[in-house]
Amino acid sequence: MRNILLSPQLSFGQTYIGDININLDSRDDIPRILLGLQPVYEDTQTRQVIESTLASVLSDKQINTGRQGMDMWRVFVLGIMRLNLNCDYDRLQELANEHRTLRQMLGHGFLDENKRYALQTIKDNVGLLTEEVLFQLNIIMVNHGHRLLSATDKPLLARCDSFVVERNVHFPTDISLLFDALCKAIHLTAQACERLNISDWRQSDYNIRQLKKALRKAQQSKKGKKQDHITQAHQAYLDKAQLYLNKLSQTLKKLDTFSRCSIEPYIDHSTRQFQQTYDRVIENKTIESSQKVYSIFEPDTEWVNKGKAGNKIELGIKVAIMEDQHQFILHHRVMRQEQDADITVDIIKDTQINFPQLQGCSFDKGFYSAVNLTEARKLINKVVMPKKGKLNQLEKSQESDPEFVKTRHQHSAVESAINCLEQHGLDRCPDKGKRRV
């Protein structure tokens, strides 16, 4: 039977979490995280809401049967540590087993030295923190922070901006994406053939090496070579790819349905990248951005150019955040195929659902449109949204107002929040798939 709540009865050798002595002289992240967790634990109302929120993802079978599982406070602490330290599960296991102060925060005393967390146990329990649960926990923690600041009834003034969470992908070119897709298709087909005793791809490793040699020649042909040499190298690479595509199509007819379902998507990717490479290099055609895929394994990856210094290109997904004047993140929105101006009104409405005291918000020019400005003013009292392009006389007077200018200058503070998020795990997303962005 799983214990939902951490037992309030201290065992021999256990330290009350509010009395844990944390090293205030340390400049590491861990003591600061533990200092933030202490008042959360001592606030009985907040702790019980957190534990009940986490318990809601468990089934009755997980609660009432089986061995005693990890209680929800420990799941919460380990989830906070993983997120804020931007660490993998191996480091999290090492900290949970060997870091003395963290173990005290988890409710262990010196008599629990033999209590160790298995890697799979940590993965299974921290994995309970789904996107929906994390969203609810964020609201709980923000409300807790507002209570500590005695700001629950005061109007909230927010600032909104977006940034890019990069995906864990290499820089995409059409020939490298063709290699990725074809290599994966060959690898999966070879595994299926070995399982079904089919001899078509006994030399799959050799075939991949030959394909890679052709890829390297095509890549190196661009270094100061003539156009004819570039075309010949790419044509040789495409011929090799076409040979393997034809062979894959023949083998696919011999495989079972289960194997075909896992291989066919990569063959489709290969066919598309083959055609795009041929059109661009051989036919000298331009490929529209809407037809491009920037990663075979993370196809939702977007090519983002936010106009930053150095014309920096980022490969990932845009995320918008709403930060209040107390530096709490009130709301966030994952932007899939959306621009800043597409979400201006929606993000205000979504934030007001959980924080109805939102009365003002500042944006940069990327969020501006005449419709957005009009609709935003209907929702909140104070809207600071500089206009793109030339201003008329009325707009000049509005944007010259001292209060407008002051709020616009304060808006840049949201970059500090974005930098903090990037330093704590949101610079690059290590997880795979749309649900883990």
PLY file of the C-alpha trace (Angstrom):
ply
format ascii 1.0
element vertex 437
property float x
property float y
property float z
element edge 436
property int vertex1
property int vertex2
end_header
0.00 0.00 0.00
1.40 3.40 -0.99
1.71 6.17 1.58
0.29 9.30 -0.04
1.47 11.69 2.67
4.82 11.90 4.44
4.22 10.69 7.99
4.01 13.63 10.43
5.37 11.36 13.18
9.17 11.65 13.24
11.13 8.44 13.61
14.27 8.11 15.71
17.16 9.98 14.05
14.90 11.90 11.64
15.07 15.72 11.44
11.95 17.84 11.06
12.15 19.34 7.56
11.62 22.88 8.83
14.64 22.48 11.15
17.10 21.15 8.56
20.35 23.09 8.72
21.12 24.19 5.14
24.51 25.61 4.21
23.83 29.28 3.49
27.43 29.94 2.41
27.24 27.55 -0.54
26.93 29.06 -4.00
25.58 25.85 -5.52
21.97 25.51 -6.73
20.98 22.68 -4.40
20.95 24.65 -1.09
18.84 27.39 -2.68
16.32 24.82 -3.94
16.12 23.22 -0.50
15.65 26.64 1.12
12.68 27.20 -1.17
11.19 23.80 -0.30
11.31 24.35 3.47
8.52 27.00 3.70
6.43 24.96 1.24
6.57 21.97 3.59
5.83 24.07 6.68
2.75 25.55 4.99
0.38 22.68 5.76
-2.30 23.88 3.35
0.10 24.14 0.40
1.75 20.80 1.16
-1.54 18.94 1.37
-2.76 20.46 -1.90
0.49 19.44 -3.61
0.28 15.89 -2.25
-3.39 15.50 -3.23
-2.65 16.87 -6.71
0.10 14.33 -7.22
-2.05 11.55 -5.72
-4.74 12.28 -8.31
-2.59 10.69 -11.03
-2.47 7.37 -9.15
-5.08 4.69 -9.66
-6.85 2.95 -6.76
-4.79 -0.14 -7.48
-1.53 1.80 -7.09
-2.71 3.27 -3.77
-4.40 0.31 -2.09
-2.39 -2.69 -3.27
1.19 -3.74 -3.66
4.31 -2.70 -1.78
4.73 0.63 -0.03
5.64 3.13 -2.72
7.33 6.51 -2.67
5.14 9.11 -0.95
4.08 12.20 -2.87
6.31 14.67 -1.01
9.39 12.72 -2.10
8.12 12.58 -5.67
7.63 16.35 -5.57
11.12 17.04 -4.16
12.89 14.78 -6.67
10.87 16.28 -9.54
11.84 19.80 -8.44
15.51 18.78 -8.20
15.55 17.23 -11.68
13.91 20.27 -13.24
15.97 22.95 -11.52
19.31 21.18 -11.83
18.62 20.14 -15.43
20.04 16.72 -14.59
19.38 13.24 -15.90
17.99 10.37 -13.83
21.45 8.93 -13.12
22.60 12.11 -11.38
19.25 12.39 -9.60
19.69 8.86 -8.25
23.19 9.69 -7.01
21.94 12.81 -5.23
18.97 11.01 -3.68
21.24 8.28 -2.32
24.35 10.24 -1.33
23.49 13.92 -0.66
22.96 14.16 3.11
20.88 17.37 3.19
18.68 16.26 0.31
18.03 12.94 2.07
16.93 14.90 5.15
14.52 16.85 2.92
13.19 13.49 1.67
12.45 12.52 5.28
15.38 10.17 5.98
17.40 10.10 9.19
20.81 8.63 9.98
19.16 5.27 10.68
18.02 5.13 7.03
21.52 4.83 5.59
20.62 1.52 3.98
17.55 3.02 2.29
18.52 3.42 -1.37
16.49 4.47 -4.40
16.72 2.29 -7.49
17.03 4.06 -10.82
13.80 2.59 -12.20
11.93 3.57 -9.02
12.94 7.21 -9.51
12.02 7.12 -13.20
8.59 5.60 -12.55
7.69 8.01 -9.76
9.09 11.25 -11.19
7.45 10.23 -14.46
4.10 10.82 -12.72
4.72 14.56 -13.16
2.78 14.93 -16.40
2.25 18.23 -18.20
-1.19 18.67 -16.59
0.14 17.99 -13.09
3.07 20.39 -13.54
0.64 23.08 -14.70
-1.44 22.63 -11.53
1.69 22.62 -9.35
2.80 25.89 -10.90
-0.50 27.54 -9.90
-0.20 26.17 -6.36
3.37 27.43 -5.97
2.57 30.89 -7.37
-0.38 31.26 -4.99
1.89 30.18 -2.12
4.42 32.83 -3.11
1.73 35.51 -3.34
0.55 34.62 0.16
4.08 34.97 1.52
4.28 38.43 -0.07
0.76 39.36 1.08
-0.11 40.04 -2.55
-3.12 37.79 -3.03
-5.61 40.66 -3.35
-3.37 43.17 -5.12
-3.62 43.66 -8.91
-1.07 41.78 -10.98
0.96 43.56 -13.65
2.59 41.12 -16.03
5.06 41.13 -18.89
4.89 38.64 -21.74
7.58 37.42 -24.12
8.56 34.28 -26.01
11.77 32.28 -26.41
12.89 29.10 -28.13
13.35 25.77 -26.36
15.80 24.07 -28.67
15.35 20.43 -29.63
18.20 17.96 -29.37
18.81 17.79 -33.14
21.75 18.38 -35.47
21.79 21.15 -38.06
19.54 19.94 -40.89
20.51 19.66 -44.53
18.50 17.71 -47.05
21.30 15.19 -47.70
21.94 14.58 -43.97
18.21 14.13 -43.32
18.07 11.66 -46.20
20.91 9.71 -44.57
19.17 9.75 -41.17
15.91 8.40 -42.58
17.51 5.81 -44.85
19.94 4.63 -42.16
17.08 4.12 -39.70
14.97 2.30 -42.31
17.87 -0.05 -43.15
18.60 -0.70 -39.49
14.97 -1.58 -38.66
14.60 -3.70 -41.79
17.78 -5.63 -40.97
16.45 -6.37 -37.47
13.13 -7.59 -38.89
14.89 -9.77 -41.45
17.08 -11.33 -38.78
14.01 -12.10 -36.70
12.20 -13.69 -39.66
15.29 -15.48 -41.09
15.35 -13.41 -44.28
18.82 -12.90 -45.78
18.19 -9.69 -47.77
20.11 -7.34 -45.42
22.96 -9.46 -44.07
25.35 -6.69 -45.12
23.33 -3.83 -43.63
26.30 -2.38 -41.71
28.39 -2.37 -44.90
25.52 -0.76 -46.84
25.26 2.05 -44.27
29.03 2.65 -44.45
28.86 2.89 -48.23
25.97 5.34 -48.00
27.91 7.44 -45.50
30.95 7.56 -47.79
28.76 8.93 -50.58
27.27 11.45 -48.12
30.74 12.68 -47.07
31.78 13.15 -50.70
28.63 15.17 -51.37
29.28 17.33 -48.29
32.94 17.90 -49.15
32.15 18.75 -52.78
30.81 22.15 -51.64
34.21 23.33 -50.41
35.43 25.57 -53.20
34.52 23.15 -55.98
32.87 23.85 -59.30
29.15 23.35 -59.75
29.66 20.34 -62.05
31.67 18.55 -59.35
28.98 19.32 -56.74
26.24 17.99 -59.04
28.18 14.79 -59.78
28.85 14.07 -56.09
25.19 14.62 -55.18
24.02 12.49 -58.11
26.28 9.64 -56.98
24.84 9.94 -53.47
21.27 9.95 -54.82
21.99 6.91 -57.00
23.22 5.00 -53.97
20.17 6.11 -51.96
17.81 5.09 -54.78
19.44 1.65 -54.92
18.75 1.07 -51.23
15.24 2.52 -51.45
14.36 0.04 -54.20
15.82 -2.83 -52.19
13.87 -1.74 -49.09
10.63 -1.68 -51.08
11.23 -5.25 -52.26
12.06 -6.50 -48.74
9.07 -4.74 -47.23
6.72 -7.08 -49.13
8.22 -10.08 -47.28
7.78 -8.63 -43.76
4.89 -8.92 -41.35
2.47 -6.06 -40.69
4.05 -5.11 -37.36
7.49 -4.64 -38.94
6.13 -2.70 -41.90
4.33 -0.21 -39.63
7.59 0.78 -37.94
9.63 0.96 -41.17
7.26 2.67 -43.62
7.37 6.13 -41.93
11.15 6.26 -42.42
10.84 5.14 -46.03
8.34 7.97 -46.57
10.81 10.40 -45.01
13.56 9.03 -47.26
11.43 9.42 -50.38
10.56 13.03 -49.53
14.18 13.99 -48.77
15.37 12.23 -51.93
12.96 14.26 -54.05
13.83 17.55 -52.32
17.57 16.93 -52.75
17.07 16.12 -56.43
14.92 19.20 -57.00
17.32 21.55 -55.22
20.68 20.31 -56.56
19.92 18.70 -59.91
16.91 20.78 -61.03
17.99 24.02 -59.26
14.52 24.49 -57.77
13.68 26.32 -54.55
12.03 24.29 -51.79
9.29 26.12 -49.90
9.75 26.23 -46.14
6.28 24.72 -45.58
7.47 21.52 -47.33
10.62 21.14 -45.25
11.15 18.92 -42.21
14.04 19.89 -39.95
14.46 16.60 -38.10
13.51 13.04 -38.95
13.20 11.98 -35.33
11.63 15.24 -34.04
9.46 16.31 -37.01
7.71 19.05 -35.01
11.01 21.00 -34.80
10.72 24.50 -36.26
13.30 26.79 -37.88
13.09 30.00 -35.82
14.79 33.29 -36.65
13.79 35.89 -34.07
15.96 38.61 -35.59
18.57 38.54 -32.84
22.09 39.89 -33.21
24.16 37.76 -35.54
21.02 36.45 -37.30
20.93 33.50 -34.92
18.94 30.51 -36.14
17.35 28.29 -33.49
15.89 24.82 -34.02
13.12 24.04 -31.58
9.71 25.13 -30.33
8.72 28.64 -29.23
7.31 29.06 -25.71
5.60 32.22 -24.41
5.65 33.06 -20.72
3.67 35.53 -18.58
5.67 36.89 -15.63
4.20 39.11 -12.91
5.84 41.97 -11.01
6.85 39.54 -8.24
8.87 37.47 -10.76
6.50 34.48 -10.72
5.65 32.73 -14.00
1.85 32.91 -14.09
1.27 31.04 -17.33
3.06 29.59 -20.33
2.03 28.51 -23.80
3.80 26.13 -26.18
3.55 27.76 -29.62
3.27 25.20 -32.41
3.35 26.86 -35.81
2.27 30.11 -34.15
3.74 33.61 -34.10
3.71 36.05 -31.20
0.83 38.06 -32.65
-1.32 34.92 -32.93
-1.46 34.31 -29.17
-1.67 37.81 -27.63
-5.35 37.73 -26.69
-5.46 34.01 -25.87
-2.59 34.14 -23.37
-4.28 36.99 -21.47
-7.55 35.03 -21.29
-5.79 31.83 -20.21
-3.87 33.65 -17.47
-7.00 35.31 -16.12
-8.67 31.92 -15.62
-6.33 31.14 -12.73
-5.29 34.69 -11.83
-8.33 36.96 -12.25
-6.47 39.79 -10.49
-4.39 40.33 -13.65
-4.98 43.99 -14.51
-2.10 44.94 -16.78
0.44 43.49 -19.17
3.30 44.69 -21.35
4.37 43.20 -24.69
7.00 43.89 -27.32
6.29 44.86 -30.93
6.10 41.25 -32.09
2.75 40.84 -30.32
1.19 43.93 -31.89
-1.75 44.12 -34.24
-4.61 46.59 -34.22
-7.07 43.82 -33.36
-4.85 42.51 -30.55
-4.53 45.95 -28.99
-8.30 46.54 -29.10
-9.18 43.11 -27.68
-6.50 43.30 -24.98
-7.86 46.62 -23.73
-11.26 44.97 -23.26
-9.73 42.32 -21.00
-7.30 44.31 -18.84
-7.01 47.93 -17.78
-3.40 48.62 -18.68
-1.94 47.44 -21.99
1.56 48.42 -23.09
2.03 47.20 -26.66
4.28 49.32 -28.92
3.08 49.59 -32.49
5.04 48.33 -35.45
5.84 50.89 -38.13
4.95 54.57 -38.36
2.90 56.20 -35.60
0.15 58.76 -36.06
-0.18 61.79 -33.80
-2.45 60.06 -31.26
-0.24 57.00 -31.05
2.84 59.17 -30.55
1.22 60.92 -27.63
0.12 57.61 -26.07
3.57 56.03 -26.37
5.22 59.21 -25.04
3.21 59.07 -21.84
5.62 58.73 -18.85
3.73 55.72 -17.47
3.87 53.97 -20.87
7.59 54.69 -21.19
8.30 53.49 -17.63
6.42 50.21 -18.14
8.07 49.66 -21.51
11.51 50.05 -19.93
10.55 47.59 -17.19
9.40 45.07 -19.79
12.99 44.03 -20.55
13.15 42.43 -17.08
11.29 39.44 -18.55
14.57 38.55 -20.30
16.00 37.81 -16.85
13.23 35.28 -16.25
13.86 33.70 -19.66
17.59 33.45 -18.95
16.83 31.84 -15.57
14.57 29.28 -17.24
17.24 28.50 -19.82
19.83 28.04 -17.07
17.53 25.56 -15.32
16.71 23.18 -18.11
14.71 25.05 -20.78
17.60 25.86 -23.09
17.36 22.45 -24.77
14.69 19.78 -24.43
16.29 16.35 -23.83
12.99 14.45 -24.02
11.49 13.17 -27.24
8.10 13.67 -28.83
5.42 16.36 -28.76
4.13 15.40 -25.32
7.55 15.97 -23.73
8.21 19.48 -25.08
0 1
1 2
2 3
3 4
4 5
5 6
6 7
7 8
8 9
9 10
10 11
11 12
12 13
13 14
14 15
15 16
16 17
17 18
18 19
19 20
20 21
21 22
22 23
23 24
24 25
25 26
26 27
27 28
28 29
29 30
30 31
31 32
32 33
33 34
34 35
35 36
36 37
37 38
38 39
39 40
40 41
41 42
42 43
43 44
44 45
45 46
46 47
47 48
48 49
49 50
50 51
51 52
52 53
53 54
54 55
55 56
56 57
57 58
58 59
59 60
60 61
61 62
62 63
63 64
64 65
65 66
66 67
67 68
68 69
69 70
70 71
71 72
72 73
73 74
74 75
75 76
76 77
77 78
78 79
79 80
80 81
81 82
82 83
83 84
84 85
85 86
86 87
87 88
88 89
89 90
90 91
91 92
92 93
93 94
94 95
95 96
96 97
97 98
98 99
99 100
100 101
101 102
102 103
103 104
104 105
105 106
106 107
107 108
108 109
109 110
110 111
111 112
112 113
113 114
114 115
115 116
116 117
117 118
118 119
119 120
120 121
121 122
122 123
123 124
124 125
125 126
126 127
127 128
128 129
129 130
130 131
131 132
132 133
133 134
134 135
135 136
136 137
137 138
138 139
139 140
140 141
141 142
142 143
143 144
144 145
145 146
146 147
147 148
148 149
149 150
150 151
151 152
152 153
153 154
154 155
155 156
156 157
157 158
158 159
159 160
160 161
161 162
162 163
163 164
164 165
165 166
166 167
167 168
168 169
169 170
170 171
171 172
172 173
173 174
174 175
175 176
176 177
177 178
178 179
179 180
180 181
181 182
182 183
183 184
184 185
185 186
186 187
187 188
188 189
189 190
190 191
191 192
192 193
193 194
194 195
195 196
196 197
197 198
198 199
199 200
200 201
201 202
202 203
203 204
204 205
205 206
206 207
207 208
208 209
209 210
210 211
211 212
212 213
213 214
214 215
215 216
216 217
217 218
218 219
219 220
220 221
221 222
222 223
223 224
224 225
225 226
226 227
227 228
228 229
229 230
230 231
231 232
232 233
233 234
234 235
235 236
236 237
237 238
238 239
239 240
240 241
241 242
242 243
243 244
244 245
245 246
246 247
247 248
248 249
249 250
250 251
251 252
252 253
253 254
254 255
255 256
256 257
257 258
258 259
259 260
260 261
261 262
262 263
263 264
264 265
265 266
266 267
267 268
268 269
269 270
270 271
271 272
272 273
273 274
274 275
275 276
276 277
277 278
278 279
279 280
280 281
281 282
282 283
283 284
284 285
285 286
286 287
287 288
288 289
289 290
290 291
291 292
292 293
293 294
294 295
295 296
296 297
297 298
298 299
299 300
300 301
301 302
302 303
303 304
304 305
305 306
306 307
307 308
308 309
309 310
310 311
311 312
312 313
313 314
314 315
315 316
316 317
317 318
318 319
319 320
320 321
321 322
322 323
323 324
324 325
325 326
326 327
327 328
328 329
329 330
330 331
331 332
332 333
333 334
334 335
335 336
336 337
337 338
338 339
339 340
340 341
341 342
342 343
343 344
344 345
345 346
346 347
347 348
348 349
349 350
350 351
351 352
352 353
353 354
354 355
355 356
356 357
357 358
358 359
359 360
360 361
361 362
362 363
363 364
364 365
365 366
366 367
367 368
368 369
369 370
370 371
371 372
372 373
373 374
374 375
375 376
376 377
377 378
378 379
379 380
380 381
381 382
382 383
383 384
384 385
385 386
386 387
387 388
388 389
389 390
390 391
391 392
392 393
393 394
394 395
395 396
396 397
397 398
398 399
399 400
400 401
401 402
402 403
403 404
404 405
405 406
406 407
407 408
408 409
409 410
410 411
411 412
412 413
413 414
414 415
415 416
416 417
417 418
418 419
419 420
420 421
421 422
422 423
423 424
424 425
425 426
426 427
427 428
428 429
429 430
430 431
431 432
432 433
433 434
434 435
435 436
